[in-house]
């Protein structure tokens, strides 16, 4: 009886998982799902998810890394770890300590560009938005936006195309209205370095970048640590707790009523995470230009008693860039006019080496594709 009780107690213990990159650095805000693409949770700034809830298979994804499916063998004491063919093989400890999983970098880059005198800076953006709850994929939007930044007057011209799919027509209209402008705004060129725009936006709460060594800086304000900036492999990667930074800003600016309303509104959204990630290509001195933008992700997740886990992911990727004359801008707009379809966009992702969604999520996507 004592042995049975001990086994039951061990099975009830939390199954902690740590997710790291190839250098052993924590991967914050990685999504961890079950085999049927139901969200388990999201890693914190330390790359740890406290409990995977007894799942035998977990699917891990992050915009900057290749998705990974991990099959946990044996009982909940983590006796061993098995993986799909493309994943690592690791033996987990038997003492309920943390199971560590390493993610591989996404094979993604930008075409080379020579700095020359130019009339326009061209940056093509590919984006996708996916909303998932316990019943599967509710909404999907994907598209391509061509951005042309006039270097003389600083104005931007855009040419965009997109498709949307959802479980219902009403849902499609509602989400398009709620998200459409935000999606388009994020898909434009960001002419100002992110460090500068962040310091301006969050100046009231004392935002600053604190050197943490080894190419890393912590993003800190008067209330605590909000994220980090890491320089690695010719990239600068920003990870930010967008939700907490917004709350800190309201508190710092004395907007008590707005803060109270927001907290009251969000009270039902348990385990809420709202994060932002952005990456730029940097030169040897650490500098980058707007056209060196690589990728971005905005992710929000929460759970409630009615709908269970919900996940919203907005991904953006730079797929082409150039310096163009006015005539070249006109020609590029003509050349890039195509009839979009889901299959075309999937082909576009493969052609431009866009980090793929996890296979389990793609399987859920097929339900919308078949219906549309």
N, C-alpha and C positions, 0 to 999 in steps of 0.2 A: 504493500500500500504506500509506504514511504517513497519507494522508487517511482511509482505511478504519479504521486503528487509532485515530486520533483520534476518529472518530465512535463507535466501539465503546466507547472509554473514557468519552466523554460520556454514552452511554446507560447505562453502569454506575453513574454517579454517583447519589448519593442525591437523591430528589425531595422537597425540604423544603416544607412548607406551614404558613403562619401563619394562624390564625383569630382574627378580631377582631370587636368590636361596632361600632355605628355611629359611636362616638366614637374608634375606633382602639385601644380597650383590649383587651388579650389576653382570650380566652375559654378558661379552663383546663377540662380534663376534658370536652372535646367529643368525641363518638364519631365516628370516621371509618371508613366501611365501603366495600366494593366495591358494584357495582350489584346483586349478588345477595345483599346483606346479610351478607357475610362481613366480620368485623371486621379492619381494617387496624391500628388502634391508637387511642390517646387522646392529646389534646394535653396538654402539661405546663402548669405554672403560667405559663409565658411564652406560652401559646397556640400553641405550635409542635409539629408532629409531624415528626420528623426525616426520615422516608422513607415515601412512600405506595406504594412497591414497584412502580412502573411501571403502576399502575392507570390505565385510560383514563377511567373514571368513578368519582367518589367521592361518597358520601352522608354528609353532616355533620349531626349532631343534638346538641342540648343542651336540657334541660328548659325553659330560660328563653327560647329562641330558636326561630324557625321553621326547620324542617329545610330543608336545601339540597342539591340534586343538582348536581354540577359535572362537566361533560364536558371532558376535557383533549384538545385537538386537536393533531395533529402527533405528533412522536416525543417521547422522554423528555426532550428539552432544553427542554420547556415553550415551544414556539414560539407557542402561543396557547391561549385558553381559551374553550370554548363552554358554554352552560348550558341547562337546561330553561327553559320560558317564564317562570317566576316568579323566576328567579335573575339575579344580576348578570352583566355582561359585563366581563371584565378581560383585558388583554393581559399575559401573563407575560413577564418578562425572558428574554433568550436566554443569560444567563451563568451558569445553574445557581443563581442566587440564589433566595431564598425566594418562593414563590407566595403571595399574600395573598388571603384570601377573607373577605368581610364577611357576618356573620349579622344578620338583622333580628329585633328583639324580638318575642316572642310577644304576640299581641293578647289579653292576659289581665288581668282585674282583678276586684275584689270589689265587691258592692253597697254603697252608702253605708249607714252606720249612725250613728244619733244616740246620743251618750252620755247614758244616762238611768239612773235607779234601777232595778235589776232583781233578780229572784230567780235567774235562770239566764242564763248566756251560752251561746248556741247556735252551733256551728261544724260545718258539714257538710264532710266530706272525701271526695274521690274518689281512688281509688288504682288503680294498675296495676303489675304485676310481670311482667317478661318475661325469659326466659333463652334465650340463643342460643349455639349453637356452630357449627362448620363445616358441619354438616348441616342447619342451619336453626333454627327456633324449637322448643325442647324443652318449654317450660312457659309458661303465661300465666295470670295471675290478676288479676281486676279487680273492684272493688266500691265500695260507698258506706257510709260510717260517719257516723251522726249523733252528735255529742258534745254533752252537756248538762252544763255546769259549774255546780254549786251554789255560788253566791257566798257563802252563809252558812257552810258547813262545808268548802268546797274540794273536795268529792268530785265525781267524774265519773260520769255514766251514759252508756252508749253503746247504740246500736241499729245493728246491722250486717247487711249482705247482700253476698254475693259469688258469683262463678262462677269455676271453674278449668277449664283445658283443658291436656292434655299429650299427648306422643307415646305414652304408655302409662299404664295405670291404676296400675301400681306406682310409676311416676315421679310421678304426681299425688299419691298418698298420701305418698310420701317427702318431696317438696318442701313439701306442706302442713304436715307435721309439723315440718320444719326451719325453715320460714319463717313459718308461720301466726301464731304469737305475736308475732314481731318485726314483722310487717306491721301487726297490730292495734295494737301499742304505738306505732308511729310515726304511726298515723292518729288518735291522740288529741290533745286540746288540750295545748299546751306552756305551762303557766301561768307559767313563769319566763322572763324574757328570756334569749336565747341567750348573750349575753356573760357573764351571771352564772353560768349552768350550766356553761359551758366553763371559766371561771376556777376553779370548784369542782372539776370533774372532773379537770382537768389542772394543778392547783395544784402538785403535786409536781415538775413539770418546769419550773416558772417561766413558765407561759404568760402572755402579755401582748399588748396591742394597741398597735402603734407607728404613730404618725401618718406617713403617706407623702405627704400633700398632695393637693389636688384631690379631696377627699371620699373618700379611700382610706386605710385602715389595714392594715398587715401583721400577720398573726397569727404571733407569734414565740414560741419557747421557748428553753431553754438550749442546744439542739442545732441550731437553725436556723429558717428560715421555713417555716411549715406552710400558709399560706393568706393570704387577704385578706378585708377587708370594704369594700364599695364602696357609697356612697350616690349614687343617680342616679335621676332621674325619679320621685321620691316613693317610692323603694324602698331598702331596705337588703339587700344581697346578700352572703351568707357563702359562701366557697369554702374547703374544708378538705381537707388530705391526711389522711384518716382512718387510713390504714394506718401512716404514719410516726408520727403522734401517739400511736397505741396502742403502738408499739414504744418510743418515747421515754419513755412513762409507765412501762413495765415496767423499763426501764433506770434511770430516776430513782428508782424505788422499790426498787431492788436485787433485783428478782425475776429473778435470773439464770437459774435453771432453767426458768422459764416462758418467758423470752425465747428461750433456746436451743431449747426444744421447738417454739416457734412458728416460729422461723427454719428449723429442720430440716424441719418440716411443709410450709413454704411454699417450700422450695428448688426444687421441681419446677415451681413456678408462675412461669415466666419473664415478665419485663416486667409484673409485677403492678402494678395501680393500684387503689386503694380510696379513693374520694373521697366527700365529702358537700357538698351545696349546699342553702342555705335562703334564702328571701326573705320579707321582711315589708314591708307598707305603712307608711310613716312620715309623721308630720305635719311642719309647717314647722320645728319645733324638733328634729326627729330622733327623737322618741319613738314607741314603738309598744306596743300591748297584745297579749295572747294572741290575741284575735279579729282582729288585723291580719295574722296569718299568711297568706301567699300560696301558697307552693309549696315543695317539697323534692324532692331526688333523692339516692339512695344508689346508687352505681355501683361495681361491681367487675369487673375484667377481668384475664385472664392468658392464657398460652399454654403448652402442653406438647407433647411429641413425639407423643403418642397422639391427643389431641383437637383440636390446633390452638388457635385462639383461642376463648375462652369469654367471654361477657358477661352479667352480671346487672344489671338496671336496676330500681330500685324508685322509682316516681314518686308524689308526693302533691300534691293540689291542693285548696285551700279553695274551695268552690263556693257556699256560702251562709252567712250569719251573722245573728244577731239577739239581742236581749235579750227573754227570755220569762218569763211567769208560769208557775206550776205547771200550770195548766189548758192553757196554750198548748203546754207541753212534751208533754202527753198527746195533744193534737190533732195536733201535728207528727209524732209517732211513728205515729199512725194514717194520716195523709195520705201519709207517705213509704213505706208498705208497697207494694211492687210486685213483680211476677214478673220477675226479672232474666234477661236473655239477652244474648248478644254484640251483637246488633243494637241492643237497647235502650241498652246502654252506649255504643255508638258514637254513637247519637243524643244521649245525655246529654253526651258530649264536645263535640259540635258546638254543642249548645244553650248550654253553659257556656263555650265558647271555650277548651277545654282544648288546650294545645299538642299537635299531632298527632305521632304516630310518623311516621318517614320512610315514603314510599310503598313503598319497597323492602322495609321491614320488614313493613308491612301486607300486602304480597303474600305474604310467607312465612307470616304469621299465617293467611291464608286456608286453608292446608293443614290447620291444626288445626281451624278453624271447620268446614270441609267434612267432616272426620272425626268431629267431636263429635256 
